[in-house]
Amino acid sequence: MTERTPDNQEFEAPVSERKKRKNGLLQGVSEELAAHMRQGWGDTELRGLEPIPQATHTARRRAVLSARFPGELLVIPSGNPKVRSNDTDYPFRPSSDYVYLTGDQSEDAALVLEPLADGGHRAVAYLLPRSDRENGEFWLDLHGELWDGRRPSLTENERLLGLPCRDVRTLLERLGDATGPVRLLRGYDTDVEAALSDAVSLREDEQFREFLSEMRLVKDEFEIADLRFACEATARGFEDVVRALGADTPTAERVIEGTFFLRARTEGNDIGYKSVCAAGEHATTLHWVRNNGQARPGELLLLDAGVETDNLYTSDVTRTVPVNGRFSPIQRKVYDAVYAAQEAGIAAVKPGAGFRDFHVAAQRVLAEHLVAWGLLGERSVDEVFELGLHRRWTLAGTGHMIGLDVHDCAVARREAYVDGALEPGMVLTVEPGMYFQADDLSVPEEYRGIGVRIEDDILVTADGNENLSAGLPRQADEVEAWMARVRG
């Protein structure tokens, strides 16, 4: 990686200072070099641009937000880059609410809905313009375009996003002049928060965050199409992993992780979350993301991974497969129980059903199997379920909303989400599992070290549901046949 060491050390300022920078960039640079760098650049302004596909949807979403908070200034930042180590940042990921309302993915940006005197709001995106070649910003600033690449001009962004765009370096001054009620999405931009520190109450911020989260509970056709593609790309990534698995020799979990990551970067923006590539007893750890073990023939591999699309929507899919392509009798026994639980859970996903219904349906099936296997003594299924004794081996909830976040709509009020009812357009995971720890002496030895989870992304439709990730087989015989076919 090229070290960022321009001659002018003034440009090692943090992001917050870069926003406010206007002049003085050429200090310490010879006049001859400055003049040389100003000359000979062609006109690269892009004309005739069409709006991004989601522009009509983002405009409708902003209108809903405007109607909910009339007369108030609304501020939704995209967020700032975060330092990974010293002078290197993590890859930037904008706030999901900002993406939802704009379709833009710029860092250090913000959407502002300015209240109008006659009602409604005027939406304005505050973004960095093209780097200035006159004052040297494009080559002297550490985030100038010769360092980080070309970015759209404000005019180009107006065409792409379908809303007015202004220089983000004027934002803090604009917010400093704010009068009247203001609502801010906190936690993404410290400078914006400081500028509005005297204007925003925490209680109002929480109401704002809740509404933004609840807006995303029901997906529109653009979102559903993107989630459908994410599932299809994820299925291809799972096939890549099956091809990479050694039927007779161990395969490193890191190889599995890297294999899926290649598919995610080839067909989308990234992975939607840290992949769980858990082989053998690692599969009994629900969030095993160290991925530093080996997938050995005779063991199970639990792969929980999702492709994040270029529009930042993610799938969330899990399959548990036998590394050598064939389930052992005890592996199949546990797998079939989880499959039956998932079938019951998916069947419970329909309009008007409670969000918790699919969890209850799946968990009860798991409890029935555990009781039938004699793992809970002479207790009845009803007693086991009422006391939650089955949870020793099932542990987690059975699903969650997905979308721009893998755990989407997480700030929504309980009555709107986990205590609410399902509606057409909602997309959620159904992911029951059984996990028998390697050191669990309460179960026969043959169970120990086996972990199984099956997870799919389910769209609530007008008359039931659709499995968006149905391209991947689930039933045990189908899994074995699929693996044999993929391996050739």
RAURDA-V567289 format. One record per backbone hydrogen bond with DSSP energy under -0.5 kcal/mol. CO is the residue of the C=O (numbers start at 1). NH is the residue of the N-H. E is the energy in kcal/mol with one decimal. If there is no record, write none. Layout:
# RAURDA-V567289
co: (CO,CO)
nh: (NH,NH)
e: (E,E)
This chain:
# RAURDA-V567289
co: (3,7,8,9,11,14,14,15,16,17,18,24,26,30,31,32,33,34,35,36,42,52,54,55,56,57,58,59,60,61,62,63,64,65,67,69,72,73,74,75,76,78,79,82,85,88,88,95,96,97,98,99,106,109,109,110,111,112,112,113,113,114,116,120,121,122,123,124,124,125,125,126,127,132,132,136,136,137,138,141,144,144,145,153,154,155,156,157,158,160,164,166,167,168,170,171,172,173,174,175,181,183,184,188,189,190,191,192,194,196,196,199,201,202,203,204,205,206,207,208,209,210,211,212,213,214,217,220,221,222,223,224,225,226,227,228,229,230,231,232,233,234,235,236,237,238,239,240,241,245,251,252,252,253,254,255,256,257,258,259,260,261,262,263,264,270,275,276,276,277,278,279,280,281,282,284,285,287,288,293,294,295,296,299,300,300,301,301,302,302,303,303,304,305,306,307,307,308,308,309,313,317,318,319,319,321,322,328,329,330,331,332,333,334,335,336,337,338,339,340,341,342,343,344,345,346,348,350,353,354,354,356,357,358,359,360,361,362,363,364,365,366,367,368,369,370,371,374,376,380,381,382,383,384,384,384,388,389,390,390,391,393,394,398,400,401,403,405,406,407,409,413,413,414,414,417,420,422,423,425,426,427,428,430,432,434,435,436,437,439,440,444,444,445,447,449,450,452,455,456,456,457,457,457,458,459,459,460,461,461,464,466,466,467,469,475,476,477,478,479,480,481,482,483,484,485)
nh: (5,9,11,12,142,17,18,19,20,21,21,27,29,34,35,36,37,38,39,39,44,55,58,59,60,61,62,63,64,65,66,67,68,69,70,72,74,183,113,185,111,95,108,90,88,84,85,99,100,101,102,103,109,78,79,126,76,114,124,74,115,122,119,116,123,114,164,112,126,127,166,110,168,137,138,139,140,141,146,144,147,148,149,157,158,159,160,161,162,52,125,127,170,171,174,175,176,177,177,178,73,75,186,80,193,194,195,196,197,199,200,182,205,206,207,208,209,210,211,212,213,214,215,216,216,217,219,224,225,226,227,228,229,230,231,232,233,234,235,236,237,238,239,240,241,242,243,244,245,247,295,255,256,257,258,259,260,261,262,263,264,265,266,267,268,308,277,278,304,279,302,282,283,284,285,286,288,289,277,253,296,251,299,323,280,302,303,321,278,304,305,319,276,317,272,309,315,269,270,312,309,305,455,303,321,301,325,332,333,334,335,336,337,338,339,340,341,342,343,344,345,346,347,348,348,349,350,353,422,357,358,360,361,362,363,364,365,366,367,368,369,370,371,372,373,375,374,377,379,384,385,386,387,388,389,390,391,392,393,394,395,435,396,431,429,408,314,403,408,410,412,416,417,417,419,420,355,352,426,219,460,402,458,456,454,452,437,449,440,441,443,447,448,448,450,451,436,434,318,430,458,459,468,469,428,461,466,425,351,464,461,459,468,470,472,479,480,481,482,483,484,485,486,487,488,488)
e: (-1.4,-0.9,-1.5,-1.5,-0.7,-0.8,-1.8,-1.9,-0.8,-0.8,-0.6,-1.1,-2.0,-2.5,-2.6,-2.3,-2.4,-1.1,-0.8,-0.6,-0.7,-2.2,-2.8,-2.1,-1.7,-2.3,-2.4,-1.7,-1.7,-2.1,-2.6,-2.2,-1.4,-1.3,-0.5,-1.4,-0.5,-3.0,-2.7,-2.3,-2.5,-2.0,-2.9,-3.0,-2.5,-2.8,-1.9,-2.0,-2.7,-1.6,-1.2,-2.3,-0.5,-2.6,-0.7,-3.4,-3.0,-0.7,-2.6,-2.1,-0.5,-2.7,-1.6,-2.3,-0.6,-2.8,-0.6,-2.9,-0.5,-0.6,-2.5,-1.8,-2.1,-0.7,-1.5,-1.4,-2.7,-1.3,-2.6,-2.5,-1.4,-2.7,-1.8,-2.7,-2.2,-1.8,-2.4,-3.2,-1.7,-2.7,-2.8,-2.7,-2.0,-1.6,-1.9,-2.8,-2.1,-0.9,-0.7,-1.6,-2.6,-2.4,-1.0,-1.1,-2.0,-2.3,-2.3,-1.4,-1.2,-1.9,-1.1,-0.7,-2.1,-2.1,-1.8,-2.2,-2.6,-2.4,-2.2,-2.4,-2.2,-2.5,-2.0,-0.5,-1.0,-1.5,-0.6,-2.5,-2.1,-2.0,-2.6,-2.4,-2.1,-2.4,-2.1,-2.1,-2.9,-2.1,-2.3,-1.6,-1.9,-2.2,-1.9,-2.0,-1.8,-2.2,-2.1,-1.6,-1.5,-0.6,-3.5,-0.5,-1.8,-2.7,-2.7,-2.4,-2.1,-2.3,-2.0,-1.3,-2.3,-2.5,-1.7,-2.6,-1.8,-3.1,-0.7,-0.5,-2.5,-0.7,-3.4,-1.9,-1.7,-1.6,-1.9,-0.7,-1.3,-1.1,-0.6,-2.7,-0.8,-1.9,-2.3,-2.6,-2.4,-0.5,-0.7,-2.6,-2.5,-0.6,-0.6,-2.0,-2.8,-1.6,-2.6,-0.5,-1.5,-2.5,-1.4,-2.0,-3.0,-2.2,-2.3,-2.7,-0.6,-3.0,-1.8,-2.8,-2.1,-2.0,-2.8,-3.2,-1.3,-2.0,-2.7,-2.4,-2.0,-2.5,-2.5,-2.0,-2.3,-3.1,-2.1,-0.9,-0.7,-1.7,-0.8,-1.8,-3.2,-1.4,-0.5,-2.3,-2.6,-2.2,-2.6,-2.2,-1.4,-1.9,-2.4,-2.5,-2.0,-2.3,-2.4,-2.4,-2.1,-2.0,-1.6,-0.8,-1.3,-2.6,-2.9,-2.7,-2.5,-1.1,-1.6,-0.6,-1.4,-1.3,-2.1,-0.6,-2.0,-2.7,-2.5,-3.4,-2.6,-1.8,-2.5,-1.3,-0.7,-0.6,-1.7,-1.0,-1.2,-0.6,-3.3,-1.8,-2.8,-2.7,-1.9,-2.4,-3.0,-2.1,-3.7,-1.5,-1.6,-2.8,-0.7,-2.1,-1.7,-1.1,-1.0,-1.7,-0.7,-0.8,-1.7,-0.5,-2.7,-2.3,-1.4,-1.9,-0.6,-0.5,-2.5,-0.7,-2.4,-0.5,-2.3,-2.8,-0.5,-0.6,-1.8,-3.1,-0.9,-1.3,-1.7,-2.5,-2.2,-2.3,-2.7,-2.5,-2.1,-2.3,-2.8,-2.3,-0.8,-0.5)
